[in-house]
Amino acid sequence: MTQKKAISNLDTVIQKIEFSRLQKSQHHIVQLVAISKYSTAEDIAMLYKAGQRAFGENKVQDLKEKQKQLQDLPISWHFVGTLQKNKINNLIDCEPVLFHSLDSLELAYELDKKLKSKDKSMNCLLQINSANEESKSGVSPKEAKAIYDEIKQNCTNIVLKGVMSIGAHSDDKELIKQSFKTTYDIFTTLDDATVCSMGMSGDFDIAILEGSTMVRVGSALFK
């Protein structure tokens, strides 16, 4: 990717975000996280130079590696992948700004235990499987509020900031819209929740119209 292409990609995505954001409300705020999992440190640096500050990785090893390669840039690193229990300590050491995919109560207790032993805390989002698809991880919409409240009460080194979900895997826009609406409706019932992370390259416009405050865009930025 050239610097010119990085600027062009970022401009296009930001314009699309703005278009949807203004349809939702001129007061609505949306943060863009660039998902850099298939890209190189050089490409990330180009997007950073073009003005992008938040980047997300979905493997702990890749996050660690890219943080090292780009340590001179004050990047806001997010972790968006499925976290295996044997990688928890490594993720804690990476100190991501936000962990998007806390997908079970069991993982929350394990993460909290390890955070306590290191005397650290971590900002997290509870992942909701809002489309009820077997291929996706996350808590069920019916249990989401109870699980969120339990984590908040019992896992004191986890700082819950809100929720995350992946849109329905479908060509039917109504189904995608409904899956985002399900997540947003839960988000509005949670105390102090400020982040509703929904929407990727193919559907972030729909997600924003349904209330998303954070979109995770990869291929549209790094193509």
LINCOR-V628371 format. One record per helix or strand of 2 or more residues. SS is the DSSP state (H for helix, E for strand). FROM is the first residue (numbers start at 1). TO is the last residue. If there is no record, write none. Layout:
BEGIN
((SS;FROM;TO) (SS;FROM;TO))
END
This chain:
BEGIN
((H;3;24) (E;31;35) (H;41;50) (E;54;57) (H;60;69) (E;76;79) (H;85;94) (E;98;102) (H;105;118) (E;122;128) (H;141;154) (E;158;165) (H;173;187) (E;195;198) (H;204;209) (E;214;217) (H;219;222))
END
